[in-house]
Amino acid sequence: MYLVLFSIVLVLVVTSAGGQTEAGVGPSYIAAVYEHRVFLNPDPQVALSRSDALQHMQRNLDVYERQAARAAKQGAQILVFPEHGIHGFNFTRSSISSYIETIPDPQQETWNPCTEPGRYNNTEVLQTLSCMARRYGLYLVANMPDMQPCPLTTDPSSSCPPDGRWQFNTNVVFRSDGLLVARYHKNNPYFENAFDKPPQPEIIIFDTPFAGRFGVLICFDLLFQEPTITLVDRGVRQLVYPTAWMNQIPLLAAVQFQRAFSLGANVTILAANIRSDPLGMTGSGIFSPVSAFYHHARQGEPEEGRLLVARVPVLDPLWVGQSVATEEVELEGQQEGEREVKGEAWSSTSLDSGYCMEGGCPDSLPPVPPSSATFTSSMMHDLFMFVLLNDTEAELDVCDGSFCCHLQYRQLPQGNSRELYALGAFAGTHTINGRYTLQVCALVRCAGLEARSCGQEVEEAETKMDFLLEGKFGTRHVFPSVLASRLILEQPEHLEKTADGRVAMKHSNMTAGLITACLYGRMYHLDHD
């Protein structure tokens, strides 16, 4: 009944505290991300003077300065700070005006704010960041508000906002000598009343001497085609990612989806999140297809920032193969709450070569059980079709319309724990707090022992699970994740895709109880239907 054991392609390693190992063989670089507990304006909807706004922002910039020094000491070549980390959030369009600077387009002009501070007025934050990058000799990525006059020089035909100016949620990138090399305006704002959506998506790429090209995106962008998938389709395999992500369990915890996207798109993500317990914001990491070094703060931990530094393999296909001297540096040991996982990415072999249940490989997913075995329940505001895992080991199928998910599983309860699990399928358009189209297969721990609790938020579990989860997707963009108790990421043992859209994820030997195993398919081409 249970699947035949087959050769394991991926090996999971979780290092103990005190050690950081290099990621793979070949060209590599050292990256750093900082999860920041922001000093906030206590009344962001009341306008401040420019001097008061600068005084507020300087408190956050002082933290950035200390973290840049720490990162540089460990040999970091690039450092990413989070979205809203300098100014905070919850501003109105008018109250943010004293925080805004006008950021020149580095594609149109060359400017080093640190060495040419007098060229533009009211650019104190840009100057501080530029000098920080220059002082510590690293590429620096930060997020700040930008104001551009109408009409936009990059899009002269675009209509202007009613107040006659554009305000953008913006990433800036500085070279290690302080030169401004990239400016990116967020394409997918998330309830950001102070900011505009740019009239056209911006595809921003910058080049480095140590790892080649990086693409730039912000927070909610990660869920959408523009700019993220366009960057990947253009061959950009390294992304810098400031975010202010509110964790959404069981499918979209910050580190869970950062890792899932890294695996699914075969890219590196340097993700820096905000730390805010009241807003449920935590979860940052340095993710490549073969390794993950990350931090997710646990309940009760001090609400404080966290610097992560790790060696990362170079993925830029235009850069790999060039020889470059790398200096040996010693990274600080892992701290409490930091974790590392390693493994290989997607297998290039097909599912028909030994990756099947006992009895051979079917031509299609097995038939679905009678509809009486299924029930509906809301998970993250979407109505999933579920079927319960009532046996210790079995095979199950569940469908939402013509989209079907298949599961082979063996439950491994620990002690006297009683926990309920369900297999869910969803195919449709998510419409709450954003609109996007999905196909999802998800094995989840239910919050209680009743079916109606399936799909609710759960952070701890004791039951371990050996499983094979698969579905046939109408998209090539499928992002896999295995989330264990207390939001520990596990590297799937085996991931495979076939040309006809079939995706499979196999995992066993879990280190902790299972919260979620998910294949998260994004149907970008249907977003606007």
For each residue, the residues with C-beta under 8 A, 3 or more apart:
1: 358 393 394 395
2: 357 358 393 408 410 466
3: 6 356 357 358 408 468 506
4: 356 357 358
5:
6: 3 354 355 494
7: 354
8: 11 493 494
9: 344 347 493 494
10: 343 344 491 492 493 494 495
11: 8 342 343 493
12: 341 342 343 490 491 493 509 511
13: 340 341 342 343
14: 339 340 341 488 511
15: 19 20 21 334 339 340
16: 19 334
17: 333 334 335 336 338
18: 333 334
19: 15 16 333 334
20: 15 293 309 310 311 331 332 333 334 340
21: 15 340 342
22: 28 311
23: 28 288 290 291 310 311 312 313 342
24: 28 290 291 313
25:
26: 313 314 320
27: 211 313 314 319 320 322 324 326
28: 22 23 24 311 312 313 314 326
29: 77 78 208 210 211 311 312 314 326
30: 74 75 76 77 309 310 311 312 329 331
31: 76 77 78 79 80 270 286 309 310 311 312
32: 71 74 76 78 79 80 138 286 307 308 309 310
33: 79 80 81 270 271 272 284 285 286 307 308
34: 64 67 71 79 80 81 82 272 284 305 306 307 308
35: 82 272 273 274 275 282 283 284 295 297 305 306 307 308
36: 60 63 64 81 82 85 272 274 275 305
37: 274 275 276 303 304 305
38: 60 84 85 88 274 276
39: 56 59 60 63 88
40: 44 88 89
41: 44 48 56 87 88 91
42:
43: 46
44: 40 41 88 89 90 91 92 95 96
45: 90 91 92 95
46: 43 95
47: 94 95 97 98
48: 41 52 53 56 95 98 99
49: 52 53 98
50: 53 54 98 122
51: 54 55
52: 48 49 55 56 98
53: 48 49 50 56 57 87 98 99
54: 50 51 57 58 124 125
55: 51 52 58 59
56: 39 41 48 52 53 59 60 87 88
57: 53 54 60 61 86 87 99 125
58: 54 55 61 62 128
59: 39 55 56 62 63
60: 36 38 39 56 57 63 64 85 86 87
61: 57 58 64 65 86 125 128 129 132
62: 58 59 65 66
63: 36 39 59 60 66 67 305
64: 34 36 60 61 67 68 81 85 86 129 132 142
65: 61 62 68 69 132
66: 62 63 69 70
67: 34 63 64 70 71 79 81 305 307
68: 64 65 71 72 79 132 133 135 136 138 140
69: 65 66 72 73 136
70: 66 67 73 74 307
71: 32 34 67 68 74 76 79 136 138 307 309
72: 68 69 75 76 136 137 138
73: 69 70
74: 30 32 70 71 309 329 330 331 332
75: 30 72 309 327 329 331
76: 30 31 32 71 72 79 138 309
77: 29 30 31 138 139 176 208 210 211
78: 29 31 32 138 139 140 141 208 210 211 214 240 270
79: 31 32 33 34 67 68 71 76 138 139 140 141
80: 31 32 33 34 141 240 241 242 270 271 272
81: 33 34 36 64 67 85 86 140 141 142 143 242 272
82: 34 35 36 85 143 242 243 244 272 273 274 284
83: 143 169 218 219 242 243 244 274
84: 38 87 88 89 143 244 274
85: 36 38 60 64 81 82 142 143 242 272 274
86: 57 60 61 64 81 125 142 143 144
87: 41 53 56 57 60 84 91 96 99 144 145
88: 38 39 40 41 44 56 84 91
89: 40 44 84 192 244
90: 44 45
91: 41 44 45 87 88 95 96 99 193 194
92: 44 45 95 96 193 194
93: 96 163 167 193 194
94: 47 97
95: 44 45 46 47 48 91 92 98 194
96: 44 87 91 92 93 99 100 145 167 194
97: 47 94 100 147
98: 47 48 49 50 52 53 95
99: 48 53 57 87 91 96 144 145
100: 96 97 145 146 147 167
101: 122 123 124 125 126 144 145 146 147
102: 120 122 123 146 147 148 149
103: 126 144 146 170 172 180 183
104: 108 109 111 120 180 183
105: 108 109 153 154 183
106: 109 110 111 179 180 181 182 183
107:
108: 104 105 153
109: 104 105 106
110: 106 179
111: 104 106 116 119 120 179 180
112: 115 116 130 134 177 178 179 180
113: 116 117 119 120 123 126 127 129 130 131 178 180
114: 117 127 130 131 133 134 178
115: 112 134 178
116: 111 112 113 119
117: 113 114 123 127
118:
119: 111 113 116
120: 102 104 111 113 123 126
121:
122: 50 101 102
123: 101 102 113 117 120 126 127
124: 54 101 127 128
125: 54 57 61 86 101 128 129 144
126: 101 103 113 120 123 129 130 144 172 180
127: 113 114 117 123 124 130 131
128: 58 61 124 125 131 132
129: 61 64 113 125 126 132 133 140 142 172 174
130: 112 113 114 126 127 133 134 174 178 179 180
131: 113 114 127 128 134 135 178
132: 61 64 65 68 128 129 135 136 140 174
133: 68 114 129 130 136 137 138 139 140 174 175 176 177 178
134: 112 114 115 130 131 137 174 176 177 178
135: 68 131 132
136: 68 69 71 72 132 133
137: 72 133 134 176
138: 32 68 71 72 76 77 78 79 133 176
139: 77 78 79 133 173 174 175 176 208
140: 68 78 79 81 129 132 133 173 174
141: 78 79 80 81 171 172 173 216 240 242 270 272
142: 64 81 85 86 129 171 172 242
143: 81 82 83 84 85 86 169 170 171 172 218 242
144: 86 87 99 101 103 125 126 170 172
145: 87 96 99 100 101 167 168 169 170 194 195
146: 100 101 102 103 167 168 170 183 185
147: 97 100 101 102 165 166 167 168
148: 102 152 153 165 166 168
149: 102 164 165 166
150: 160 161 164 165 166
151: 155 156 157 158 160
152: 148 155 156 158 166 199
153: 105 108 148 156
154: 105 200 202
155: 151 152 158 198 199 200
156: 151 152 153
157: 151
158: 151 152 155 199 200
159: 199
160: 150 151 164 165 166
161: 150 164 165 166 167 196
162:
163: 93
164: 149 150 160 161
165: 147 148 149 150 160 161
166: 147 148 149 150 152 160 161 196 198
167: 93 96 100 145 146 147 161 194 195 196
168: 145 146 147 148 185 186 195 196 198
169: 83 143 145 185 186 189 192 195 218
170: 103 143 144 145 146 183 184 185 186
171: 141 142 143 182 183 184 186 204 216 217 218 240 242
172: 103 126 129 141 142 143 144 180 182 183
173: 139 140 141 180 181 182 183 184 206 214 216 240
174: 129 130 132 133 134 139 140 178 179 180 181
175: 133 139 178 179 180 181
176: 77 133 134 137 138 139
177: 112 133 134
178: 112 113 114 115 130 131 133 134 174 175
179: 106 110 111 112 130 174 175
180: 103 104 106 111 112 113 126 130 172 173 174 175 183
181: 106 173 174 175 206 207
182: 106 171 172 173 204 205 206 216
183: 103 104 105 106 146 170 171 172 173 180 204
184: 170 171 173 202 204 216 217 218 227
185: 146 168 169 170 198 202
186: 168 169 170 171 189 192 195 197 198 218 219 220 221
187: 197 198 201 202 221 224 226 227
188: 197 219 220 221 223 224 226
189: 169 186 192 195 196 197 220
190: 219 220 433 434
191: 433
192: 89 169 186 189 195
193: 91 92 93
194: 91 92 93 95 96 145 167
195: 145 167 168 169 186 189 192
196: 161 166 167 168 189
197: 186 187 188 189
198: 155 166 168 185 186 187 201 202
199: 152 155 158 159
200: 154 155 158
201: 187 198 226 227 230
202: 154 184 185 187 198 227
203: 215 226 227 230 231 234
204: 171 182 183 184 215 216 227
205: 182 213 214 215 216 231 234 236
206: 173 181 182 213 214 216
207: 181 212 213 214
208: 29 77 78 139 211 212 213 214
209: 324
210: 29 77 78 314 324
211: 27 29 77 78 208 214 238 312 314 315 316 319
212: 207 208 238 314 316 318 319 320
213: 205 206 207 208 236 238 316 318 319
214: 78 173 205 206 207 208 211 236 238 239 240
215: 203 204 205 227 228 231 232 236 238 239 240
216: 141 171 173 182 184 204 205 206 227 239 240
217: 171 184 221 222 227 228 231 239 240 241
218: 83 143 169 171 184 186 221 241 242 243
219: 83 186 188 190 222 241 242 243 244 245
220: 186 188 189 190 223 224 434
221: 186 187 188 217 218 224 226 227 228
222: 217 219 228 241 243 257 258 261
223: 188 220 434 436 522
224: 187 188 220 221 228 229 436 524 527
225: 228 229 230 524 527
226: 187 188 201 203 221 229 230
227: 184 187 201 202 203 204 215 216 217 221 230 231
228: 215 217 221 222 224 225 231 232 239
229: 224 225 226 232 233 265 477 524
230: 201 203 225 226 227 233 234
231: 203 205 215 217 227 228 234 236 239
232: 215 228 229 235 236 237 265 267
233: 229 230
234: 203 205 230 231
235: 232 317 318
236: 205 213 214 215 231 232 239 267 316
237: 232 266 267 268 315 316 317
238: 211 212 213 214 215 267 268 270 314 315 316
239: 214 215 216 217 228 231 236 267 268 269 270
240: 78 80 141 171 173 214 215 216 217 270
241: 80 217 218 219 222 258 269 270 271 272
242: 80 81 82 83 85 141 142 143 171 218 219 272
243: 82 83 218 219 222 254 271 272 273 274
244: 82 83 84 89 219 273 274 281
245: 219 254 273 274 281 283
246: 279 280 281
247: 252 253 254 280 281 282 283 487
248: 251 252 253 380
249: 252 253 256 457 458 459 483 487 515 516
250: 253 379 380 442 444 445 455 457 458 483 515 516 518
251: 248 256 257 379 380 440 442 516 518 520
252: 247 248 249 256 257 380
253: 247 248 249 250 256 257 283 296 483 487
254: 243 245 247 257 258 271 273 281 282 283 284 296
255: 258 259 271 283 284 285 292 294 295 296 487 489
256: 249 251 252 253 259 260 283 481 483 487 489 516 518
257: 222 251 252 253 254 260 261 479 481 520
258: 222 241 254 255 261 262 269 271 283 285 287 294
259: 255 256 262 263 285 287 292 294 481 489
260: 256 257 263 264 479 480 481 518 520
261: 222 257 258 264 265 267 269 479
262: 258 259 265 266 267 268 269 287 288 289 292
263: 259 260 266 289 345 346 479 480 481 492 495
264: 260 261 477 478 479 480 520
265: 229 232 261 262 477 479
266: 237 262 263 289 345 346
267: 232 236 237 238 239 261 262 288 289 315
268: 237 238 239 262 286 287 288 289 312 313 315
269: 239 241 258 261 262 285 286 287
270: 31 33 78 80 141 238 239 240 241 286 312
271: 33 80 241 243 254 255 258 283 284 285 286 287
272: 33 34 35 36 80 81 82 85 141 241 242 243 284
273: 35 82 243 244 245 254 281 282 283 284
274: 35 36 37 38 82 83 84 85 243 244 245 279 281 282
275: 35 36 37 281 282 297 303 304 305 306
276: 37 38 279 280 281 282 303
277: 280 282 297 303
278:
279: 246 274 276
280: 246 247 276 277
281: 244 245 246 247 254 273 274 275 276
282: 35 247 254 273 274 275 276 277 295 296 297
283: 35 245 247 253 254 255 256 258 271 273 294 295 296 297 487
284: 33 34 35 82 254 255 271 272 273 294 295 306 308
285: 33 255 258 259 269 271 292 293 294 295 308
286: 31 32 33 268 269 270 271 291 292 293 294 308 310 312
287: 258 259 262 268 269 271 291 292 293 294
288: 23 262 267 268 291 292 312 313 315
289: 262 263 266 267 268 315 344 345
290: 23 24 313 342 343 344 345
291: 23 24 286 287 288 310 312 313 340 341 342 343
292: 255 259 262 285 286 287 288 339 340 341 342 489 491
293: 20 285 286 287 308 310 338 339 340
294: 255 258 259 283 284 285 286 287 308 338 339 340 489
295: 35 255 282 283 284 285 306 308 337 338 339
296: 253 254 255 282 283 337 487
297: 35 275 277 282 283 301 303 306 337
298: 301 337 486 487
299: 459
300:
301: 297 298 337
302:
303: 37 275 276 277 297
304: 37 275
305: 34 35 36 37 63 67 275
306: 34 35 275 284 295 297 335 337 338
307: 32 33 34 35 67 70 71
308: 32 33 34 35 284 285 286 293 294 295 338
309: 20 30 31 32 71 74 75 76 331 332
310: 20 23 30 31 32 286 291 293 331 340
311: 20 22 23 28 29 30 31 331
312: 23 28 29 30 31 211 268 270 286 288 291
313: 23 24 26 27 28 268 288 290 291
314: 26 27 28 29 210 211 212 238 319 320
315: 211 237 238 267 268 288 289 320
316: 211 212 213 236 237 238 319 320
317: 235 237 320
318: 212 213 235
319: 27 211 212 213 314 316 322
320: 26 27 212 314 315 316 317
321:
322: 27 319
323:
324: 27 209 210
325:
326: 27 28 29
327: 75
328:
329: 30 74 75
330: 74
331: 20 30 74 75 309 310 311
332: 20 74 309 335
333: 17 18 19 20
334: 15 16 17 18 19 20 338 339 340
335: 17 306 332 338
336: 17
337: 295 296 297 298 301 306
338: 17 293 294 295 306 308 334 335
339: 14 15 292 293 294 295 334 488 489
340: 13 14 15 20 21 291 292 293 294 310 334
341: 12 13 14 291 292 489 490 491
342: 11 12 13 21 23 290 291 292 491
343: 10 11 12 13 290 291 491 492 493
344: 9 10 289 290 347
345: 263 266 289 290 495
346: 263 266 495 496 497
347: 9 344 494 495 496
348:
349: 353 355 496
350: 353 355 496 498
351: 355 356 361 470 496 498 502 504
352: 355 356 361 498
353: 349 350
354: 6 7
355: 6 349 350 351 352 361 494 496 504 506
356: 3 4 351 352 359 360 361 362
357: 2 3 4 395 408 468
358: 1 2 3 4
359: 356
360: 356
361: 351 352 355 356
362: 356 365 366
363:
364: 472
365: 362 397 404 406 470 471 472 502
366: 362 395 397 406
367: 397
368: 397 398 399 404
369: 373 374 387 396 397
370: 373
371: 374
372:
373: 369 370 387
374: 369 371 385 386 387 398
375: 385 386 387 451
376: 383 384 385 386
377: 383 384 386 422 424 451 452 454 455
378: 381 382 383 384 455
379: 250 251 382 384 424 426 442 444 454 455 456
380: 248 250 251 252 430 455
381: 378 430 431 432 433
382: 378 379 426 428 430 438 440
383: 376 377 378 426 428
384: 376 377 378 379 400 424 425 426 440 442 455
385: 374 375 376 398 399 400 424 425 426
386: 374 375 376 377 398 422 423 424 451 454 455
387: 369 373 374 375 396 397 398 422 423
388: 420 421 422 451 454
389: 394 396 407 409 411 420 421 422 423 443
390: 394
391: 394 411
392: 410 411
393: 1 2 409 410 411
394: 1 389 390 391 408 409
395: 1 357 366 406 407 408 409
396: 369 387 389 406 407 409 423
397: 365 366 367 368 369 387 404 405 406 407
398: 368 374 385 386 387 404 405 423 424 425
399: 368 385 402 403 404 405 425
400: 384 385 403 425 426 427 428
401: 427
402: 399 427
403: 399 400 425 427 439 471 472 473 474
404: 365 368 397 398 399 425 471 472
405: 397 398 399 423 424 425 441 442 469 470 471 519
406: 365 366 395 396 397 469 470 471
407: 389 395 396 397 423 443 467 468 469 470
408: 2 3 357 394 395 467 468
409: 389 393 394 395 396 443 465 466 467 468
410: 2 392 393 465 466 467
411: 389 391 392 393 421 463 464 465
412: 463 464 465 466 510
413: 417 418 419 462 463
414: 417 462 463 464 513
415: 462
416:
417: 413 414 462 463 513
418: 413 449
419: 413 445 446 449 461 462 463 513
420: 388 389 445 446 448 449 450 451 453 454
421: 388 389 411 443 444 445 446 463 465 514
422: 377 386 387 388 389 443 444 446 451 454 455
423: 386 387 389 396 398 405 407 441 442 443
424: 377 379 384 385 386 398 405 440 441 442 443 444 454 455
425: 384 385 398 399 400 403 404 405 440 441 442 471
426: 379 382 383 384 385 400 438 439 440 442
427: 400 401 402 403 438 439 440
428: 382 383 400 437 438
429: 435 436 437 438 526 527 529
430: 380 381 382 434 435 436 437 438
431: 381 435
432: 381
433: 190 191 381
434: 190 220 223 430
435: 429 430 431 527
436: 223 224 429 430 522 527
437: 428 429 430 522 523 524 526 527 529
438: 382 426 427 428 429 430 520 521 522 523
439: 403 426 427 471 473 474 475 521 523
440: 251 382 384 424 425 426 427 518 519 520 521
441: 405 423 424 425 469 470 471 518 519
442: 250 251 379 384 405 423 424 425 426 516 517 518 519 520
443: 389 407 409 421 422 423 424 465 467 469 514 516 517 518
444: 250 379 421 422 424 454 455 458 515 516
445: 250 419 420 421 458 461 463 513 514 515 516
446: 419 420 421 422 449 450 451 453 454 455 456 458
447: 453 454 456 457 458
448: 420 453
449: 418 419 420 446 453
450: 420 446 453
451: 375 377 386 388 420 422 446 454
452: 377
453: 420 446 447 448 449 450 456
454: 377 379 386 388 420 422 424 444 446 447 451
455: 250 377 378 379 380 384 386 422 424 444 446
456: 379 446 447 453
457: 249 250 447
458: 249 250 444 445 446 447 461 515
459: 249 299 485 486 487 515
460: 485 486 513 515
461: 419 445 458 484 485 512 513 514 515
462: 413 414 415 417 419 485 513
463: 411 412 413 414 417 419 421 445 513 514
464: 411 412 414 510 512 513 514
465: 409 410 411 412 421 443 507 510 514 517
466: 2 409 410 412 507 508 509 510
467: 407 408 409 410 443 506 507 508 517
468: 3 357 407 408 409 504 505 506
469: 405 406 407 441 443 504 505 506 517 519
470: 351 365 405 406 407 441 502 503 504 505 519
471: 365 403 404 405 406 425 439 441 502 503 519 521
472: 364 365 403 404 500 501 502 503
473: 403 439 476 478 501 502 503 519 521
474: 403 439 501 521 523
475: 439 478 501 521 522 523 524 525
476: 473 497 501
477: 229 264 265 521 522 523 524
478: 264 473 475 497 503 519 520 521 522
479: 257 260 261 263 264 265 519 520 521 522
480: 260 263 264 492 495 503 505 518 519 520
481: 256 257 259 260 263 489 516 517 518 520
482: 489 490 491 492 505 507 510 514 516 517 518
483: 249 250 253 256 487 488 489 490 514 515 516 517 518
484: 461 487 488 489 490 510 511 512 513 514 515
485: 459 460 461 462 488 512 513 514 515
486: 298 459 460 512
487: 247 249 253 255 256 283 296 298 459 483 484 515
488: 14 339 483 484 485 511 512
489: 255 256 259 292 294 339 341 481 482 483 484
490: 12 341 482 483 484 507 510 511 512
491: 10 12 292 341 342 343 482
492: 10 263 343 480 482 495 505 506 507
493: 8 9 10 11 12 343 506 507 508 509
494: 6 8 9 10 347 355 504 505 506 507
495: 10 263 345 346 347 480 492 503 504 505 506
496: 346 347 349 350 351 355 503 504
497: 346 476 478 501 502 503 504
498: 350 351 352 501 502 503
499:
500: 472
501: 472 473 474 475 476 497 498
502: 351 365 470 471 472 473 497 498
503: 470 471 472 473 478 480 495 496 497 498 519 521
504: 351 355 468 469 470 494 495 496 497
505: 468 469 470 480 482 492 494 495 517 519
506: 3 355 467 468 469 492 493 494 495
507: 465 466 467 482 490 492 493 494 510 517
508: 466 467 493
509: 12 466 493
510: 412 464 465 466 482 484 490 507 513 514
511: 12 14 484 488 490
512: 461 464 484 485 486 488 490
513: 414 417 419 445 460 461 462 463 464 484 485 510
514: 421 443 445 461 463 464 465 482 483 484 485 510 517
515: 249 250 444 445 458 459 460 461 483 484 485 487
516: 249 250 251 256 442 443 444 445 481 482 483
517: 442 443 465 467 469 481 482 483 505 507 514
518: 250 251 256 260 440 441 442 443 480 481 482 483
519: 405 440 441 442 469 470 471 473 478 479 480 503 505
520: 251 257 260 264 438 440 442 478 479 480 481
521: 438 439 440 471 473 474 475 477 478 479 503
522: 223 436 437 438 475 477 478 479
523: 437 438 439 474 475 477 526 527
524: 224 225 229 437 475 477 527
525: 475
526: 429 437 523 529
527: 224 225 429 435 436 437 523 524
528:
529: 429 437 526
